[in-house]
């Protein structure tokens, strides 16, 4: 399955096509600052990719690999996500360092929102954003989400303050 936007293809993760770019992103200190919190070596990046693929197997949905139509480059992962310990079903985004500030997160998040509401039947979507991640807060606002509440961490990810933005029923 794939979702196309004007500039992007959101598709299932393909380890053979995506792993090298995935591993480079997770080895970049600035990239992981607001996601996994620390750089990951190749083995850790592989396990990260395997966990996202496993989420698809368990839930029937998960992060999409996002591909730039013009270049064919992997630009990140965006999509629906609801692992154990998460407060609510989420649309999350993580864009590779060399693809930032081009509007890819916003474009892919909007497509993922439509997928979550129209195909998955979700009534509400959140975005869990670490405090200080102004770029992601900006994306949340651009896609129509608003601040809902904060958390003291996310299970298995961080103990830092997490800002939860969202939209849909009850927002």
N, C-alpha and C positions, 0 to 999 in steps of 0.2 A: 504494500500500500504506500501511496505517496500523496502528499499535498503540495500543490504548486501555487506560488504567489508570482507577482510580477518578476521578481529577481531570484527567487529561491525555490529549491526543492527540499521538502521535509520528508524524509524517508526512514525506513527501518535502518538501524545501525548495521553496517557491513564491516566486520573486523578486518577483512583483507584490504578494503579500501580506506578505512577510517583510522586504523590504529596509530599509524605514524603521526598524523596530525593531532590525534587525541593525546598521545604520549607527550608530544612537544608542548601542548597547552598545559598539561598537568605538571610539567617540569618548569614552568614559568612562574616565578615567585609572585609577580603582580597578578597574574591570572587566578591563582589559587587563593589569594589573600581573602576573598569574600566567599569562597566556596568550600573547599576541603581544608583550608587553613594552612597547609604546608605543601611544599613541592613533593611530587611523587616520582619514584623511580619507575622504570619500565614495567617491572613486575607489579607494582602497586597500580599503575595506570591500566594494565591489562585486567587486574581484578576489578577495578572501577568499571571498566567497560563491560565485563562479564556480569556485574551486578545490575547494570542498566538493562542489558539484554535479558537477564533473569526476571527483572521487573515486568518486562513484556510477557514473559511466559506465565508469571503468576497472576498479573492483573489484566492482561490482554491489551495493555497500552503502556506507554512509557516515553521517555525522551526520544525525539527524532534526531538523527544526524541531519544537519542543515548544510546544504550544498549550494554554492553560488552557481546559478545557471550559466553565467557568462564565462567563468573560468573552470568550472567543475571542482573548485577547491572546497574542502571541508571547512566550514566557518564556525562550527560549534554544535551544541546540542540544546534543544529547546523542546518543551512539550509537557504533557500531563505526567504527574508524579505523585505517588501516595504510598511511600514506604511505611513500614511499621514505625510507630513513634512520631509520625508527622501529625500536626494538629488538624489538618483538613486536606482535601484534594488540592493539589497545587498545579499551576502552570509555572514552570521554572525556565531559566535561560542561563546559558554560559557560552559566551562568544570568544573564539580564539583571539589571542593578542593581535595578530596581524589583520584581523577583520573588524576591529572595534571602530566606533564612531562613523559607521556607514548606514545605520538604521536597520541592520539585520536583526537585532534582538526584537525591536518593535514589530517589524514585519512578520517575523516568525511567531512571536507571541500572539499577535492578532489572529493568525491562521490557527494556532493551537487553541486559542479561546473558542473560536468557531467550532473546531473539532470537538472540544470538551462539551460544549453546550449542545451542539446539534447531533453529534454521533454518539457520544458517551452518555448523554442525558444528564450531565451535571447541572445542578441548580445554582451552585456557588463555587467560586474558584478563589484561591488565595495565592499569594507569592510571599515566601519567607525570605526576608532580606536582612543580612547582617547590618547592624547599625554602622553608619559611616559610608555605606555603599551608595553614594549619591547617583551614580550612573544607573544602577538598577531601580532606585527610587524614581528617577526620571522616566524610565521605561514603564514602570507601573502606572505613573500618572498619564503617560501618552496613550496607554491602552485602555484608560478609563477606570482604573482601580483607585481606591482611596485607602488611607490608613485605617485599620480596624482595631488592632491591639498589639501588644508586645509580649514577648516570652523571654524567660531566662534560659536561653539555650534551646538546642534541638537534640533529641536523643541520638547519641552516637556520632554527632557532628561537632558541636561546639557548646560551650557554657556561656558564650558571649550573648549580649542582648540581641534578640531577633525582632525585627519589625515585620508585622504581618499586614500586608495590603490585600485588597480583594474586591470582588464585584459579584453581583448576583443577589439571590434571595437573602434578605436580612442585612444587606450592606447599606 
